[in-house]
Amino acid sequence: MLRIHFTAEDFTRVRFAPRPSPVPELHAALMMLGAPHEGLLFGRWRGRLLRALPAAAGPLADLAPGGTAPSFLDVLGETREEGLALIRSTRPESVRSELERVYAGHGTVPGWLRGLHGGGPDAWRVVERAQRAAYETVLAPVWELVQDLHRAEFTRHALTVAEQGLGAALTTLAPGLQLRDGVWEWPGAPRDVRLAGRGLVLLPTYHWRGGPLVQDLPERPVVLAYPAGGGLPPAPPAAPGEDALAGVLGRTRAQLLRALTEPLTTTELARRLGVSAATASAHAQALRAAGLLTTTRTGRSVHHAATPLATLLP
């Protein structure tokens, strides 16, 4: 369990990031690219981006052997340029120690990273080109949507603080959260983070489905990035005639959801989709696991209905 320890002063230093931060959002998306267990909702997104990522973005994978990235990439910044400048301003000794940490036990270090370890300007240009290439492919097409989602999440949080207080706002960010005796508890891997008067920044992320991502760097406010949004990866606006939902879920599952304007049995779904009952049942089971439909049994009849989350989909 993640346990974040507050002092009385820290409760006065909790703030919600006013705008999304491109660098952490990009890194969250890149981590999702390496999370194949999220195949249902992110599988098509992952396949599309892995095919589209240019070779120039490849060095970012070198920076995170085994999925562990150096902490000097943990920066905020309200623009991509500001985030890159913060990364570039990392003290040389911190760059060296972090590269040594993430590569401990991971074999041969790529040549360009040895240059980064030595502070070479050419190696830093490799990092900047990789960040820019990944951003243009992964985030640029959906950045306006991410900004809209962030404004909605910011408003929701602000209203909760105003109406119910900070404690309620903290415990309603995700299911299963508790705040007791100055300790904020998140389900997940055991870890203790002590704010010690530094304060806390809350940052929603829309490309990550795992537990909270914590940036805990000396002499800086702790940043907690948490999964937000509807559980689907942000998708670029559909071109005229293009079915955006089908691009994420697949044509048959998108058609199934759209057919559920009222509860339907498996047989009725199969008839409307033109598939077998077994196929309709399998698709319904996958969508039910994703929280997009519910299934109830009355006697020998099984009825499927769209959830509120499904009604928000395009």
C-alpha positions as CSV (number, residue, x, y, z in Angstrom):
1,M,0.0,0.0,0.0
2,L,1.2,3.5,-0.9
3,R,1.2,5.6,2.3
4,I,1.7,9.4,1.9
5,H,2.4,11.1,5.3
6,F,1.2,14.6,5.7
7,T,2.3,17.2,8.2
8,A,-0.2,20.0,9.2
9,E,1.8,22.3,6.9
10,D,1.5,19.9,4.0
11,F,-2.3,20.1,4.1
12,T,-2.0,23.8,3.3
13,R,0.3,23.0,0.4
14,V,-1.8,20.6,-1.6
15,R,-2.5,21.9,-5.0
16,F,-4.0,20.6,-8.2
17,A,-1.9,21.1,-11.4
18,P,-3.8,23.9,-13.2
19,R,-2.9,22.5,-16.6
20,P,-1.7,19.1,-18.0
21,S,2.0,18.6,-18.2
22,P,3.3,17.3,-21.5
23,V,6.4,15.4,-20.3
24,P,4.8,13.3,-17.5
25,E,1.8,12.6,-19.8
26,L,4.2,11.4,-22.6
27,H,6.1,9.2,-20.2
28,A,2.8,7.7,-18.9
29,A,1.8,6.9,-22.5
30,L,5.1,5.3,-23.2
31,M,4.8,3.1,-20.1
32,M,1.4,2.0,-21.4
33,L,3.0,1.0,-24.7
34,G,4.9,-1.6,-22.6
35,A,1.9,-2.9,-20.7
36,P,0.4,-5.7,-22.8
37,H,-2.0,-6.8,-20.0
38,E,-4.2,-3.8,-21.0
39,G,-5.1,-5.4,-24.3
40,L,-8.8,-4.8,-24.4
41,L,-9.0,-1.0,-24.2
42,F,-5.4,-0.1,-25.1
43,G,-4.5,-2.9,-27.6
44,R,-5.5,-1.2,-30.8
45,W,-4.1,2.1,-29.5
46,R,-0.8,0.4,-28.7
47,G,-0.5,-1.3,-32.0
48,R,-1.2,1.9,-33.9
49,L,1.4,3.9,-32.0
50,L,4.1,1.2,-32.1
51,R,3.7,1.2,-35.9
52,A,3.8,5.0,-36.1
53,L,6.7,5.8,-33.7
54,P,9.7,7.0,-35.7
55,A,13.2,5.6,-35.1
56,A,14.2,8.9,-33.6
57,A,12.1,8.0,-30.5
58,G,14.0,4.8,-29.9
59,P,16.5,6.2,-27.4
60,L,13.7,6.7,-24.9
61,A,13.6,3.0,-24.5
62,D,17.3,2.9,-23.8
63,L,16.7,5.3,-20.9
64,A,14.3,2.9,-19.2
65,P,15.8,-0.7,-19.2
66,G,13.4,-3.0,-17.5
67,G,10.8,-0.3,-17.4
68,T,12.6,1.8,-14.8
69,A,13.4,5.4,-15.9
70,P,15.9,7.7,-14.3
71,S,14.4,10.3,-11.9
72,F,15.8,13.2,-13.8
73,L,13.0,12.6,-16.4
74,D,10.5,13.3,-13.6
75,V,9.7,17.0,-14.3
76,L,6.6,19.0,-14.7
77,G,6.5,22.1,-16.9
78,E,3.4,23.5,-18.5
79,T,4.8,23.2,-22.0
80,R,6.9,20.7,-23.8
81,E,9.7,23.2,-24.1
82,E,9.7,24.0,-20.4
83,G,9.7,20.2,-19.5
84,L,12.7,19.6,-21.8
85,A,14.5,22.5,-20.4
86,L,14.0,21.2,-16.9
87,I,15.4,17.8,-17.9
88,R,18.4,19.4,-19.5
89,S,19.1,21.4,-16.4
90,T,19.6,18.3,-14.2
91,R,22.9,18.4,-12.3
92,P,25.5,16.2,-14.0
93,E,26.1,14.2,-10.8
94,S,22.4,13.4,-10.7
95,V,22.4,12.3,-14.3
96,R,25.4,10.0,-13.7
97,S,24.0,8.4,-10.5
98,E,20.5,7.8,-12.0
99,L,21.9,6.2,-15.2
100,E,24.1,3.9,-13.0
101,R,21.0,3.0,-10.9
102,V,18.7,2.1,-13.7
103,Y,21.4,0.2,-15.6
104,A,22.6,-1.8,-12.6
105,G,22.3,-5.5,-13.7
106,H,21.0,-4.7,-17.2
107,G,24.1,-5.5,-19.2
108,T,25.6,-3.4,-22.0
109,V,25.0,0.3,-22.0
110,P,24.3,1.9,-25.4
111,G,27.1,4.1,-26.6
112,W,25.1,7.2,-26.8
113,L,24.2,6.8,-23.1
114,R,27.8,6.7,-22.1
115,G,28.0,10.1,-23.7
116,L,25.0,11.2,-21.7
117,H,26.7,9.9,-18.6
118,G,29.7,12.1,-19.4
119,G,27.5,15.1,-20.0
120,G,28.1,15.3,-23.8
121,P,26.0,17.8,-25.6
122,D,25.5,15.4,-28.6
123,A,23.9,12.9,-26.2
124,W,21.5,15.5,-24.8
125,R,20.5,16.4,-28.4
126,V,19.6,12.7,-28.8
127,V,17.3,12.9,-25.8
128,E,15.6,16.1,-27.0
129,R,15.1,14.7,-30.5
130,A,13.6,11.5,-29.0
131,Q,11.3,13.4,-26.8
132,R,10.1,15.6,-29.6
133,A,9.6,12.7,-32.0
134,A,7.6,10.7,-29.4
135,Y,5.5,13.8,-28.5
136,E,4.6,14.5,-32.1
137,T,3.4,10.9,-32.6
138,V,1.8,10.1,-29.3
139,L,0.5,13.4,-27.8
140,A,0.3,16.1,-30.4
141,P,-2.8,14.6,-32.2
142,V,-4.8,14.4,-28.9
143,W,-3.3,17.3,-26.8
144,E,-6.4,19.5,-27.2
145,L,-8.5,16.6,-25.9
146,V,-6.1,16.1,-23.0
147,Q,-6.5,19.8,-22.1
148,D,-10.3,19.5,-22.2
149,L,-10.2,16.4,-20.0
150,H,-7.9,18.2,-17.5
151,R,-10.2,21.2,-17.3
152,A,-13.1,18.9,-16.5
153,E,-11.1,17.0,-13.8
154,F,-9.8,20.3,-12.3
155,T,-13.4,21.6,-12.0
156,R,-14.6,18.3,-10.4
157,H,-11.8,18.5,-7.9
158,A,-12.3,22.2,-7.1
159,L,-16.1,21.6,-6.5
160,T,-15.4,18.7,-4.2
161,V,-13.0,20.8,-2.2
162,A,-15.4,23.7,-2.0
163,E,-18.4,21.6,-1.1
164,Q,-16.9,18.8,1.0
165,G,-13.4,19.8,2.0
166,L,-9.9,18.6,1.0
167,G,-10.2,15.3,2.8
168,A,-13.2,14.3,0.6
169,A,-11.4,15.5,-2.5
170,L,-8.4,13.3,-1.7
171,T,-10.3,10.2,-0.9
172,T,-12.6,10.4,-4.0
173,L,-9.7,10.6,-6.6
174,A,-9.9,6.8,-7.0
175,P,-11.7,3.8,-5.5
176,G,-10.4,2.4,-2.2
177,L,-8.6,5.5,-0.9
178,Q,-8.4,6.4,2.8
179,L,-7.1,9.3,4.8
180,R,-6.6,8.8,8.5
181,D,-4.3,10.2,11.1
182,G,-2.5,12.3,8.5
183,V,-1.7,9.4,6.2
184,W,-3.2,9.1,2.7
185,E,-3.4,5.4,1.7
186,W,-3.6,4.1,-1.9
187,P,-4.0,0.4,-2.7
188,G,-0.9,-1.1,-4.4
189,A,2.7,-1.8,-3.8
190,P,4.0,-1.0,-0.3
191,R,5.8,2.4,-0.1
192,D,6.0,5.2,2.3
193,V,6.4,8.8,1.1
194,R,6.9,11.6,3.7
195,L,6.0,15.1,2.4
196,A,7.8,16.7,5.4
197,G,6.5,20.2,4.6
198,R,7.2,20.1,0.8
199,G,3.6,19.8,-0.2
200,L,1.8,17.8,-2.8
201,V,0.9,18.4,-6.5
202,L,-2.0,16.3,-7.9
203,L,-1.7,15.6,-11.6
204,P,-4.3,13.6,-13.5
205,T,-3.0,11.5,-16.4
206,Y,-5.1,10.1,-19.3
207,H,-2.7,7.5,-20.7
208,W,-2.1,5.4,-17.6
209,R,-4.2,2.7,-16.1
210,G,-1.9,1.5,-13.3
211,G,-1.5,2.8,-9.8
212,P,-0.3,6.3,-8.9
213,L,3.0,7.5,-10.3
214,V,5.0,9.4,-7.6
215,Q,7.7,11.9,-8.2
216,D,9.6,12.2,-5.0
217,L,12.7,14.4,-5.5
218,P,14.7,16.2,-2.8
219,E,13.7,19.7,-2.0
220,R,10.7,19.6,-4.5
221,P,7.0,19.2,-3.8
222,V,6.0,15.5,-4.3
223,V,4.0,15.0,-7.5
224,L,1.3,12.3,-7.6
225,A,0.1,11.4,-11.1
226,Y,-3.1,9.4,-11.0
227,P,-5.2,7.7,-13.7
228,A,-8.2,9.9,-14.7
229,G,-10.7,10.0,-17.6
230,G,-13.0,7.3,-18.7
231,G,-10.5,4.4,-18.9
232,L,-10.0,4.7,-22.7
233,P,-6.9,6.2,-24.3
234,P,-7.6,9.7,-25.7
235,A,-8.3,9.4,-29.4
236,P,-7.8,12.0,-32.1
237,P,-10.9,13.5,-33.7
238,A,-12.4,11.1,-36.2
239,A,-12.1,12.1,-39.8
240,P,-15.4,12.5,-41.7
241,G,-16.9,9.1,-42.1
242,E,-14.5,7.4,-39.7
243,D,-15.8,5.5,-36.6
244,A,-13.6,6.5,-33.8
245,L,-15.0,4.1,-31.3
246,A,-14.5,1.2,-33.7
247,G,-10.9,2.2,-34.0
248,V,-10.5,1.5,-30.3
249,L,-12.8,-1.4,-29.5
250,G,-13.2,-3.0,-32.9
251,R,-16.2,-2.7,-35.3
252,T,-18.3,-5.5,-33.8
253,R,-18.0,-4.3,-30.2
254,A,-18.7,-0.7,-31.1
255,Q,-21.8,-1.9,-33.0
256,L,-22.8,-4.0,-29.9
257,L,-22.6,-1.0,-27.6
258,R,-24.6,1.2,-30.0
259,A,-27.3,-1.5,-30.2
260,L,-27.9,-1.3,-26.5
261,T,-30.3,1.6,-26.5
262,E,-32.4,-0.7,-24.3
263,P,-31.5,-4.0,-22.6
264,L,-31.2,-6.9,-25.0
265,T,-30.7,-10.6,-24.7
266,T,-27.7,-12.4,-26.2
267,T,-29.9,-13.8,-28.9
268,E,-31.3,-10.3,-29.8
269,L,-27.8,-8.9,-29.9
270,A,-26.6,-11.7,-32.1
271,R,-29.5,-11.1,-34.5
272,R,-28.8,-7.4,-34.7
273,L,-25.1,-7.9,-35.2
274,G,-25.4,-10.7,-37.7
275,V,-23.2,-13.1,-35.6
276,S,-23.7,-16.3,-33.7
277,A,-24.9,-16.2,-30.1
278,A,-21.6,-17.5,-28.9
279,T,-19.8,-14.6,-30.6
280,A,-22.2,-12.0,-29.2
281,S,-21.7,-13.5,-25.7
282,A,-17.9,-13.4,-26.0
283,H,-18.0,-9.7,-27.1
284,A,-20.4,-8.9,-24.3
285,Q,-18.2,-10.6,-21.8
286,A,-15.2,-8.5,-22.9
287,L,-17.2,-5.3,-22.7
288,R,-18.5,-6.2,-19.3
289,A,-15.0,-6.8,-18.0
290,A,-14.2,-3.2,-19.2
291,G,-17.1,-1.8,-17.3
292,L,-19.0,-0.9,-20.5
293,L,-22.1,-3.1,-20.0
294,T,-23.9,-5.0,-17.3
295,T,-25.5,-8.4,-17.5
296,T,-28.5,-9.6,-15.4
297,R,-30.3,-12.9,-15.4
298,T,-34.0,-13.3,-15.0
299,G,-35.1,-16.9,-15.0
300,R,-33.6,-18.4,-18.2
301,S,-33.2,-15.0,-19.9
302,V,-29.9,-13.0,-19.8
303,H,-30.2,-9.2,-20.6
304,H,-27.3,-6.9,-21.4
305,A,-27.4,-3.1,-20.8
306,A,-25.0,-0.3,-21.4
307,T,-23.4,1.3,-18.4
308,P,-23.2,5.1,-17.8
309,L,-19.6,5.0,-18.9
310,A,-20.6,3.5,-22.2
311,T,-23.1,6.2,-22.8
312,L,-20.3,8.8,-22.7
313,L,-18.5,7.2,-25.6
314,P,-18.7,8.7,-29.1
